[in-house]
Amino acid sequence: MTQTMCVLLTSFLLSGCSVFGNSSVDIAPYTVLKKSEQFELRHYDELILVSTPMQGMGEQGSSFGKLFDYISGENQKTQKIPMTAPVFLDQTSAKSDTMAFVLPTNYSIESAPIPSNPSVKLKHLTNYTVAAITFSGRLKQASIEKNKQQLLAWIKDNNLKIIGTAKAAGYNPPFTLPPFRRNEVMIPVEKL
């Protein structure tokens, strides 16, 4: 069995998800500040991310594998860490620059194990406010871009100020049927 298939099968088994989108993994907590249709203005008090570079959407498998290895114990404490959602893909250009997992809320930047792989890094976000659009289907560049444009229009209509680059977020394993997947595009904005 290939490494990619092992990672995908393991992530499916660990996540407790079904093909219909049910999930037993924790989702990074946030507060909804404003909501309309599929759009939200939300605030995250704190996120601890573990990330690694990507060379584009086609490189998701190897990037996912590096991050999965980290939460499976490839860190200086050889500590296993539960899978959470979402998985972030930075969207700073036509291709994704990084993939990131969110660590569970019981970890701080000080208590998170140091990655063993030098291409895997820890990142701490605080007081993080984003405009988000939620959509189903496959998390492909075309759907990300289409939803990003809709989100940019909503941001403009709501007089929000963009202060960072867009991220795509996926909440389900690849075995989830596309109509039942939860995907998002998020853009950091100034808090109201």
mmCIF file of the C-alpha atoms, coordinates in Angstrom:
data_MODEL
# 
_entry.id   MODEL 
# 
loop_
_atom_site.group_PDB 
_atom_site.id 
_atom_site.type_symbol 
_atom_site.label_atom_id 
_atom_site.label_alt_id 
_atom_site.label_comp_id 
_atom_site.label_asym_id 
_atom_site.label_entity_id 
_atom_site.label_seq_id 
_atom_site.pdbx_PDB_ins_code 
_atom_site.Cartn_x 
_atom_site.Cartn_y 
_atom_site.Cartn_z 
_atom_site.occupancy 
_atom_site.B_iso_or_equiv 
_atom_site.pdbx_formal_charge 
_atom_site.auth_seq_id 
_atom_site.auth_comp_id 
_atom_site.auth_asym_id 
_atom_site.auth_atom_id 
_atom_site.pdbx_PDB_model_num 
ATOM 1   C CA . MET A 1 1   ? 0.000   0.000  0.000  1.00 0.00 ? 1   MET A CA 1 
ATOM 2   C CA . THR A 1 2   ? 1.383   3.426  -0.884 1.00 0.00 ? 2   THR A CA 1 
ATOM 3   C CA . GLN A 1 3   ? 2.231   5.978  1.791  1.00 0.00 ? 3   GLN A CA 1 
ATOM 4   C CA . THR A 1 4   ? -0.546  8.281  0.560  1.00 0.00 ? 4   THR A CA 1 
ATOM 5   C CA . MET A 1 5   ? -3.134  5.514  0.831  1.00 0.00 ? 5   MET A CA 1 
ATOM 6   C CA . CYS A 1 6   ? -1.911  4.678  4.352  1.00 0.00 ? 6   CYS A CA 1 
ATOM 7   C CA . VAL A 1 7   ? -2.191  8.316  5.408  1.00 0.00 ? 7   VAL A CA 1 
ATOM 8   C CA . LEU A 1 8   ? -5.669  8.660  3.923  1.00 0.00 ? 8   LEU A CA 1 
ATOM 9   C CA . LEU A 1 9   ? -6.915  5.405  5.434  1.00 0.00 ? 9   LEU A CA 1 
ATOM 10  C CA . THR A 1 10  ? -5.435  6.238  8.831  1.00 0.00 ? 10  THR A CA 1 
ATOM 11  C CA . SER A 1 11  ? -6.880  9.755  8.794  1.00 0.00 ? 11  SER A CA 1 
ATOM 12  C CA . PHE A 1 12  ? -10.299 8.330  7.923  1.00 0.00 ? 12  PHE A CA 1 
ATOM 13  C CA . LEU A 1 13  ? -10.164 5.811  10.761 1.00 0.00 ? 13  LEU A CA 1 
ATOM 14  C CA . LEU A 1 14  ? -8.878  8.330  13.313 1.00 0.00 ? 14  LEU A CA 1 
ATOM 15  C CA . SER A 1 15  ? -11.283 11.077 12.376 1.00 0.00 ? 15  SER A CA 1 
ATOM 16  C CA . GLY A 1 16  ? -14.416 9.050  13.030 1.00 0.00 ? 16  GLY A CA 1 
ATOM 17  C CA . CYS A 1 17  ? -16.003 10.634 9.968  1.00 0.00 ? 17  CYS A CA 1 
ATOM 18  C CA . SER A 1 18  ? -18.498 9.074  7.621  1.00 0.00 ? 18  SER A CA 1 
ATOM 19  C CA . VAL A 1 19  ? -19.051 9.531  3.929  1.00 0.00 ? 19  VAL A CA 1 
ATOM 20  C CA . PHE A 1 20  ? -22.003 11.748 4.933  1.00 0.00 ? 20  PHE A CA 1 
ATOM 21  C CA . GLY A 1 21  ? -19.918 14.387 6.719  1.00 0.00 ? 21  GLY A CA 1 
ATOM 22  C CA . ASN A 1 22  ? -20.468 13.421 10.359 1.00 0.00 ? 22  ASN A CA 1 
ATOM 23  C CA . SER A 1 23  ? -17.364 14.057 12.379 1.00 0.00 ? 23  SER A CA 1 
ATOM 24  C CA . SER A 1 24  ? -16.196 13.304 15.886 1.00 0.00 ? 24  SER A CA 1 
ATOM 25  C CA . VAL A 1 25  ? -13.092 15.492 15.671 1.00 0.00 ? 25  VAL A CA 1 
ATOM 26  C CA . ASP A 1 26  ? -12.961 18.795 17.537 1.00 0.00 ? 26  ASP A CA 1 
ATOM 27  C CA . ILE A 1 27  ? -13.348 21.965 15.505 1.00 0.00 ? 27  ILE A CA 1 
ATOM 28  C CA . ALA A 1 28  ? -11.324 25.044 16.396 1.00 0.00 ? 28  ALA A CA 1 
ATOM 29  C CA . PRO A 1 29  ? -13.626 27.174 18.576 1.00 0.00 ? 29  PRO A CA 1 
ATOM 30  C CA . TYR A 1 30  ? -14.757 30.597 17.390 1.00 0.00 ? 30  TYR A CA 1 
ATOM 31  C CA . THR A 1 31  ? -17.412 33.226 18.046 1.00 0.00 ? 31  THR A CA 1 
ATOM 32  C CA . VAL A 1 32  ? -19.773 34.323 15.270 1.00 0.00 ? 32  VAL A CA 1 
ATOM 33  C CA . LEU A 1 33  ? -19.921 38.120 15.210 1.00 0.00 ? 33  LEU A CA 1 
ATOM 34  C CA . LYS A 1 34  ? -22.206 38.437 12.172 1.00 0.00 ? 34  LYS A CA 1 
ATOM 35  C CA . LYS A 1 35  ? -23.962 35.950 9.895  1.00 0.00 ? 35  LYS A CA 1 
ATOM 36  C CA . SER A 1 36  ? -25.864 36.174 6.616  1.00 0.00 ? 36  SER A CA 1 
ATOM 37  C CA . GLU A 1 37  ? -26.616 33.245 4.310  1.00 0.00 ? 37  GLU A CA 1 
ATOM 38  C CA . GLN A 1 38  ? -23.364 31.291 3.813  1.00 0.00 ? 38  GLN A CA 1 
ATOM 39  C CA . PHE A 1 39  ? -21.198 34.184 5.103  1.00 0.00 ? 39  PHE A CA 1 
ATOM 40  C CA . GLU A 1 40  ? -19.889 34.747 8.623  1.00 0.00 ? 40  GLU A CA 1 
ATOM 41  C CA . LEU A 1 41  ? -17.747 37.251 10.407 1.00 0.00 ? 41  LEU A CA 1 
ATOM 42  C CA . ARG A 1 42  ? -16.032 35.212 13.120 1.00 0.00 ? 42  ARG A CA 1 
ATOM 43  C CA . HIS A 1 43  ? -13.414 35.630 15.805 1.00 0.00 ? 43  HIS A CA 1 
ATOM 44  C CA . TYR A 1 44  ? -10.849 33.106 17.058 1.00 0.00 ? 44  TYR A CA 1 
ATOM 45  C CA . ASP A 1 45  ? -9.285  34.031 20.396 1.00 0.00 ? 45  ASP A CA 1 
ATOM 46  C CA . GLU A 1 46  ? -6.281  31.793 19.736 1.00 0.00 ? 46  GLU A CA 1 
ATOM 47  C CA . LEU A 1 47  ? -5.098  29.175 17.254 1.00 0.00 ? 47  LEU A CA 1 
ATOM 48  C CA . ILE A 1 48  ? -1.960  27.040 17.493 1.00 0.00 ? 48  ILE A CA 1 
ATOM 49  C CA . LEU A 1 49  ? -1.095  25.803 14.006 1.00 0.00 ? 49  LEU A CA 1 
ATOM 50  C CA . VAL A 1 50  ? 1.437   23.296 12.750 1.00 0.00 ? 50  VAL A CA 1 
ATOM 51  C CA . SER A 1 51  ? 2.267   23.978 9.104  1.00 0.00 ? 51  SER A CA 1 
ATOM 52  C CA . THR A 1 52  ? 4.466   22.906 6.223  1.00 0.00 ? 52  THR A CA 1 
ATOM 53  C CA . PRO A 1 53  ? 5.161   24.348 2.737  1.00 0.00 ? 53  PRO A CA 1 
ATOM 54  C CA . MET A 1 54  ? 3.280   23.207 -0.357 1.00 0.00 ? 54  MET A CA 1 
ATOM 55  C CA . GLN A 1 55  ? 4.087   23.616 -4.028 1.00 0.00 ? 55  GLN A CA 1 
ATOM 56  C CA . GLY A 1 56  ? 0.445   23.766 -5.146 1.00 0.00 ? 56  GLY A CA 1 
ATOM 57  C CA . MET A 1 57  ? -2.821  21.878 -4.842 1.00 0.00 ? 57  MET A CA 1 
ATOM 58  C CA . GLY A 1 58  ? -1.214  18.737 -6.299 1.00 0.00 ? 58  GLY A CA 1 
ATOM 59  C CA . GLU A 1 59  ? 1.181   18.553 -3.340 1.00 0.00 ? 59  GLU A CA 1 
ATOM 60  C CA . GLN A 1 60  ? -1.516  18.149 -0.696 1.00 0.00 ? 60  GLN A CA 1 
ATOM 61  C CA . GLY A 1 61  ? -0.717  14.458 -0.110 1.00 0.00 ? 61  GLY A CA 1 
ATOM 62  C CA . SER A 1 62  ? 2.936   14.935 0.866  1.00 0.00 ? 62  SER A CA 1 
ATOM 63  C CA . SER A 1 63  ? 2.177   18.038 2.955  1.00 0.00 ? 63  SER A CA 1 
ATOM 64  C CA . PHE A 1 64  ? -0.673  16.246 4.694  1.00 0.00 ? 64  PHE A CA 1 
ATOM 65  C CA . GLY A 1 65  ? 1.675   13.323 5.355  1.00 0.00 ? 65  GLY A CA 1 
ATOM 66  C CA . LYS A 1 66  ? 4.265   15.539 7.067  1.00 0.00 ? 66  LYS A CA 1 
ATOM 67  C CA . LEU A 1 67  ? 1.627   17.112 9.311  1.00 0.00 ? 67  LEU A CA 1 
ATOM 68  C CA . PHE A 1 68  ? 0.017   13.762 10.022 1.00 0.00 ? 68  PHE A CA 1 
ATOM 69  C CA . ASP A 1 69  ? 3.430   12.369 10.984 1.00 0.00 ? 69  ASP A CA 1 
ATOM 70  C CA . TYR A 1 70  ? 3.812   15.268 13.447 1.00 0.00 ? 70  TYR A CA 1 
ATOM 71  C CA . ILE A 1 71  ? 0.500   14.555 15.208 1.00 0.00 ? 71  ILE A CA 1 
ATOM 72  C CA . SER A 1 72  ? 1.294   10.818 15.113 1.00 0.00 ? 72  SER A CA 1 
ATOM 73  C CA . GLY A 1 73  ? 4.384   11.359 17.257 1.00 0.00 ? 73  GLY A CA 1 
ATOM 74  C CA . GLU A 1 74  ? 7.113   12.649 14.923 1.00 0.00 ? 74  GLU A CA 1 
ATOM 75  C CA . ASN A 1 75  ? 7.951   15.428 17.357 1.00 0.00 ? 75  ASN A CA 1 
ATOM 76  C CA . GLN A 1 76  ? 10.520  15.936 20.114 1.00 0.00 ? 76  GLN A CA 1 
ATOM 77  C CA . LYS A 1 77  ? 8.179   14.524 22.764 1.00 0.00 ? 77  LYS A CA 1 
ATOM 78  C CA . THR A 1 78  ? 7.084   11.585 20.525 1.00 0.00 ? 78  THR A CA 1 
ATOM 79  C CA . GLN A 1 79  ? 3.620   12.674 21.614 1.00 0.00 ? 79  GLN A CA 1 
ATOM 80  C CA . LYS A 1 80  ? 0.465   11.730 19.718 1.00 0.00 ? 80  LYS A CA 1 
ATOM 81  C CA . ILE A 1 81  ? -1.950  14.619 19.201 1.00 0.00 ? 81  ILE A CA 1 
ATOM 82  C CA . PRO A 1 82  ? -5.641  14.239 18.274 1.00 0.00 ? 82  PRO A CA 1 
ATOM 83  C CA . MET A 1 83  ? -6.726  15.316 14.789 1.00 0.00 ? 83  MET A CA 1 
ATOM 84  C CA . THR A 1 84  ? -8.852  18.475 14.691 1.00 0.00 ? 84  THR A CA 1 
ATOM 85  C CA . ALA A 1 85  ? -10.545 20.545 12.003 1.00 0.00 ? 85  ALA A CA 1 
ATOM 86  C CA . PRO A 1 86  ? -10.161 22.473 9.851  1.00 0.00 ? 86  PRO A CA 1 
ATOM 87  C CA . VAL A 1 87  ? -7.089  21.827 7.741  1.00 0.00 ? 87  VAL A CA 1 
ATOM 88  C CA . PHE A 1 88  ? -5.963  25.195 6.337  1.00 0.00 ? 88  PHE A CA 1 
ATOM 89  C CA . LEU A 1 89  ? -4.490  25.854 2.894  1.00 0.00 ? 89  LEU A CA 1 
ATOM 90  C CA . ASP A 1 90  ? -2.956  29.302 2.503  1.00 0.00 ? 90  ASP A CA 1 
ATOM 91  C CA . GLN A 1 91  ? -4.117  30.975 -0.676 1.00 0.00 ? 91  GLN A CA 1 
ATOM 92  C CA . THR A 1 92  ? -1.617  33.755 -1.284 1.00 0.00 ? 92  THR A CA 1 
ATOM 93  C CA . SER A 1 93  ? -1.341  33.083 -5.017 1.00 0.00 ? 93  SER A CA 1 
ATOM 94  C CA . ALA A 1 94  ? -2.693  30.727 -7.666 1.00 0.00 ? 94  ALA A CA 1 
ATOM 95  C CA . LYS A 1 95  ? -1.210  27.870 -5.674 1.00 0.00 ? 95  LYS A CA 1 
ATOM 96  C CA . SER A 1 96  ? -1.224  27.065 -1.984 1.00 0.00 ? 96  SER A CA 1 
ATOM 97  C CA . ASP A 1 97  ? 1.872   28.082 -0.101 1.00 0.00 ? 97  ASP A CA 1 
ATOM 98  C CA . THR A 1 98  ? 1.280   26.133 3.118  1.00 0.00 ? 98  THR A CA 1 
ATOM 99  C CA . MET A 1 99  ? -0.953  23.519 4.670  1.00 0.00 ? 99  MET A CA 1 
ATOM 100 C CA . ALA A 1 100 ? -1.689  23.711 8.393  1.00 0.00 ? 100 ALA A CA 1 
ATOM 101 C CA . PHE A 1 101 ? -3.399  21.619 11.061 1.00 0.00 ? 101 PHE A CA 1 
ATOM 102 C CA . VAL A 1 102 ? -4.987  23.276 14.089 1.00 0.00 ? 102 VAL A CA 1 
ATOM 103 C CA . LEU A 1 103 ? -3.815  21.810 17.387 1.00 0.00 ? 103 LEU A CA 1 
ATOM 104 C CA . PRO A 1 104 ? -6.390  21.000 20.098 1.00 0.00 ? 104 PRO A CA 1 
ATOM 105 C CA . THR A 1 105 ? -7.248  23.838 22.480 1.00 0.00 ? 105 THR A CA 1 
ATOM 106 C CA . ASN A 1 106 ? -5.363  22.257 25.399 1.00 0.00 ? 106 ASN A CA 1 
ATOM 107 C CA . TYR A 1 107 ? -2.051  23.109 23.647 1.00 0.00 ? 107 TYR A CA 1 
ATOM 108 C CA . SER A 1 108 ? -0.303  26.457 23.870 1.00 0.00 ? 108 SER A CA 1 
ATOM 109 C CA . ILE A 1 109 ? 2.650   27.573 21.779 1.00 0.00 ? 109 ILE A CA 1 
ATOM 110 C CA . GLU A 1 110 ? 4.831   26.704 24.803 1.00 0.00 ? 110 GLU A CA 1 
ATOM 111 C CA . SER A 1 111 ? 3.358   23.229 25.420 1.00 0.00 ? 111 SER A CA 1 
ATOM 112 C CA . ALA A 1 112 ? 3.060   22.082 21.786 1.00 0.00 ? 112 ALA A CA 1 
ATOM 113 C CA . PRO A 1 113 ? 5.776   19.536 20.961 1.00 0.00 ? 113 PRO A CA 1 
ATOM 114 C CA . ILE A 1 114 ? 8.580   20.835 18.708 1.00 0.00 ? 114 ILE A CA 1 
ATOM 115 C CA . PRO A 1 115 ? 8.385   19.178 15.258 1.00 0.00 ? 115 PRO A CA 1 
ATOM 116 C CA . SER A 1 116 ? 11.180  16.710 14.406 1.00 0.00 ? 116 SER A CA 1 
ATOM 117 C CA . ASN A 1 117 ? 10.916  17.539 10.692 1.00 0.00 ? 117 ASN A CA 1 
ATOM 118 C CA . PRO A 1 118 ? 12.590  20.923 10.009 1.00 0.00 ? 118 PRO A CA 1 
ATOM 119 C CA . SER A 1 119 ? 10.027  21.738 7.284  1.00 0.00 ? 119 SER A CA 1 
ATOM 120 C CA . VAL A 1 120 ? 7.200   21.544 9.855  1.00 0.00 ? 120 VAL A CA 1 
ATOM 121 C CA . LYS A 1 121 ? 6.710   24.703 11.953 1.00 0.00 ? 121 LYS A CA 1 
ATOM 122 C CA . LEU A 1 122 ? 4.508   25.853 14.831 1.00 0.00 ? 122 LEU A CA 1 
ATOM 123 C CA . LYS A 1 123 ? 2.602   29.137 14.540 1.00 0.00 ? 123 LYS A CA 1 
ATOM 124 C CA . HIS A 1 124 ? 0.557   31.089 17.092 1.00 0.00 ? 124 HIS A CA 1 
ATOM 125 C CA . LEU A 1 125 ? -2.398  33.260 16.027 1.00 0.00 ? 125 LEU A CA 1 
ATOM 126 C CA . THR A 1 126 ? -4.211  35.441 18.562 1.00 0.00 ? 126 THR A CA 1 
ATOM 127 C CA . ASN A 1 127 ? -7.160  37.795 18.259 1.00 0.00 ? 127 ASN A CA 1 
ATOM 128 C CA . TYR A 1 128 ? -7.826  36.446 14.741 1.00 0.00 ? 128 TYR A CA 1 
ATOM 129 C CA . THR A 1 129 ? -10.962 37.777 13.016 1.00 0.00 ? 129 THR A CA 1 
ATOM 130 C CA . VAL A 1 130 ? -12.002 36.487 9.600  1.00 0.00 ? 130 VAL A CA 1 
ATOM 131 C CA . ALA A 1 131 ? -14.770 36.805 7.079  1.00 0.00 ? 131 ALA A CA 1 
ATOM 132 C CA . ALA A 1 132 ? -15.731 33.295 5.937  1.00 0.00 ? 132 ALA A CA 1 
ATOM 133 C CA . ILE A 1 133 ? -17.862 31.676 3.258  1.00 0.00 ? 133 ILE A CA 1 
ATOM 134 C CA . THR A 1 134 ? -18.979 28.046 3.609  1.00 0.00 ? 134 THR A CA 1 
ATOM 135 C CA . PHE A 1 135 ? -19.552 25.739 0.639  1.00 0.00 ? 135 PHE A CA 1 
ATOM 136 C CA . SER A 1 136 ? -19.718 22.034 -0.212 1.00 0.00 ? 136 SER A CA 1 
ATOM 137 C CA . GLY A 1 137 ? -18.089 20.044 -2.978 1.00 0.00 ? 137 GLY A CA 1 
ATOM 138 C CA . ARG A 1 138 ? -14.439 19.356 -3.643 1.00 0.00 ? 138 ARG A CA 1 
ATOM 139 C CA . LEU A 1 139 ? -11.807 21.769 -2.363 1.00 0.00 ? 139 LEU A CA 1 
ATOM 140 C CA . LYS A 1 140 ? -10.306 22.574 -5.759 1.00 0.00 ? 140 LYS A CA 1 
ATOM 141 C CA . GLN A 1 141 ? -8.682  25.759 -6.996 1.00 0.00 ? 141 GLN A CA 1 
ATOM 142 C CA . ALA A 1 142 ? -11.698 26.700 -9.155 1.00 0.00 ? 142 ALA A CA 1 
ATOM 143 C CA . SER A 1 143 ? -14.184 26.376 -6.284 1.00 0.00 ? 143 SER A CA 1 
ATOM 144 C CA . ILE A 1 144 ? -11.825 28.181 -3.911 1.00 0.00 ? 144 ILE A CA 1 
ATOM 145 C CA . GLU A 1 145 ? -11.429 31.084 -6.335 1.00 0.00 ? 145 GLU A CA 1 
ATOM 146 C CA . LYS A 1 146 ? -15.176 31.303 -7.090 1.00 0.00 ? 146 LYS A CA 1 
ATOM 147 C CA . ASN A 1 147 ? -16.040 31.422 -3.383 1.00 0.00 ? 147 ASN A CA 1 
ATOM 148 C CA . LYS A 1 148 ? -13.187 33.820 -2.640 1.00 0.00 ? 148 LYS A CA 1 
ATOM 149 C CA . GLN A 1 149 ? -14.653 36.288 -5.158 1.00 0.00 ? 149 GLN A CA 1 
ATOM 150 C CA . GLN A 1 150 ? -18.095 36.006 -3.524 1.00 0.00 ? 150 GLN A CA 1 
ATOM 151 C CA . LEU A 1 151 ? -16.499 36.552 -0.101 1.00 0.00 ? 151 LEU A CA 1 
ATOM 152 C CA . LEU A 1 152 ? -14.583 39.614 -1.338 1.00 0.00 ? 152 LEU A CA 1 
ATOM 153 C CA . ALA A 1 153 ? -17.888 41.113 -2.547 1.00 0.00 ? 153 ALA A CA 1 
ATOM 154 C CA . TRP A 1 154 ? -19.500 40.416 0.872  1.00 0.00 ? 154 TRP A CA 1 
ATOM 155 C CA . ILE A 1 155 ? -16.526 42.010 2.644  1.00 0.00 ? 155 ILE A CA 1 
ATOM 156 C CA . LYS A 1 156 ? -16.868 45.107 0.467  1.00 0.00 ? 156 LYS A CA 1 
ATOM 157 C CA . ASP A 1 157 ? -20.661 45.281 1.000  1.00 0.00 ? 157 ASP A CA 1 
ATOM 158 C CA . ASN A 1 158 ? -20.105 45.109 4.776  1.00 0.00 ? 158 ASN A CA 1 
ATOM 159 C CA . ASN A 1 159 ? -17.341 47.761 4.804  1.00 0.00 ? 159 ASN A CA 1 
ATOM 160 C CA . LEU A 1 160 ? -14.769 45.402 6.322  1.00 0.00 ? 160 LEU A CA 1 
ATOM 161 C CA . LYS A 1 161 ? -11.036 46.048 6.013  1.00 0.00 ? 161 LYS A CA 1 
ATOM 162 C CA . ILE A 1 162 ? -8.895  43.134 4.781  1.00 0.00 ? 162 ILE A CA 1 
ATOM 163 C CA . ILE A 1 163 ? -5.682  42.726 6.802  1.00 0.00 ? 163 ILE A CA 1 
ATOM 164 C CA . GLY A 1 164 ? -4.277  39.421 5.528  1.00 0.00 ? 164 GLY A CA 1 
ATOM 165 C CA . THR A 1 165 ? -4.322  36.774 2.831  1.00 0.00 ? 165 THR A CA 1 
ATOM 166 C CA . ALA A 1 166 ? -7.034  34.219 2.134  1.00 0.00 ? 166 ALA A CA 1 
ATOM 167 C CA . LYS A 1 167 ? -7.021  30.655 3.465  1.00 0.00 ? 167 LYS A CA 1 
ATOM 168 C CA . ALA A 1 168 ? -9.083  27.705 2.309  1.00 0.00 ? 168 ALA A CA 1 
ATOM 169 C CA . ALA A 1 169 ? -10.310 25.355 5.025  1.00 0.00 ? 169 ALA A CA 1 
ATOM 170 C CA . GLY A 1 170 ? -11.441 21.744 4.768  1.00 0.00 ? 170 GLY A CA 1 
ATOM 171 C CA . TYR A 1 171 ? -13.329 19.957 7.549  1.00 0.00 ? 171 TYR A CA 1 
ATOM 172 C CA . ASN A 1 172 ? -13.825 16.432 6.185  1.00 0.00 ? 172 ASN A CA 1 
ATOM 173 C CA . PRO A 1 173 ? -11.655 13.502 5.116  1.00 0.00 ? 173 PRO A CA 1 
ATOM 174 C CA . PRO A 1 174 ? -11.379 12.721 1.396  1.00 0.00 ? 174 PRO A CA 1 
ATOM 175 C CA . PHE A 1 175 ? -13.850 9.830  1.753  1.00 0.00 ? 175 PHE A CA 1 
ATOM 176 C CA . THR A 1 176 ? -16.738 12.210 2.496  1.00 0.00 ? 176 THR A CA 1 
ATOM 177 C CA . LEU A 1 177 ? -19.099 12.542 -0.445 1.00 0.00 ? 177 LEU A CA 1 
ATOM 178 C CA . PRO A 1 178 ? -18.663 16.016 -2.016 1.00 0.00 ? 178 PRO A CA 1 
ATOM 179 C CA . PRO A 1 179 ? -22.239 17.241 -1.329 1.00 0.00 ? 179 PRO A CA 1 
ATOM 180 C CA . PHE A 1 180 ? -21.705 16.589 2.408  1.00 0.00 ? 180 PHE A CA 1 
ATOM 181 C CA . ARG A 1 181 ? -18.308 18.271 2.733  1.00 0.00 ? 181 ARG A CA 1 
ATOM 182 C CA . ARG A 1 182 ? -17.801 21.492 4.653  1.00 0.00 ? 182 ARG A CA 1 
ATOM 183 C CA . ASN A 1 183 ? -15.276 23.787 2.994  1.00 0.00 ? 183 ASN A CA 1 
ATOM 184 C CA . GLU A 1 184 ? -14.574 27.436 3.593  1.00 0.00 ? 184 GLU A CA 1 
ATOM 185 C CA . VAL A 1 185 ? -12.592 30.377 2.349  1.00 0.00 ? 185 VAL A CA 1 
ATOM 186 C CA . MET A 1 186 ? -11.510 32.790 5.107  1.00 0.00 ? 186 MET A CA 1 
ATOM 187 C CA . ILE A 1 187 ? -10.003 36.251 4.794  1.00 0.00 ? 187 ILE A CA 1 
ATOM 188 C CA . PRO A 1 188 ? -8.569  38.058 7.854  1.00 0.00 ? 188 PRO A CA 1 
ATOM 189 C CA . VAL A 1 189 ? -10.291 41.373 8.547  1.00 0.00 ? 189 VAL A CA 1 
ATOM 190 C CA . GLU A 1 190 ? -10.220 44.047 11.220 1.00 0.00 ? 190 GLU A CA 1 
ATOM 191 C CA . LYS A 1 191 ? -12.531 43.272 14.124 1.00 0.00 ? 191 LYS A CA 1 
ATOM 192 C CA . LEU A 1 192 ? -15.607 45.523 14.290 1.00 0.00 ? 192 LEU A CA 1 
# 
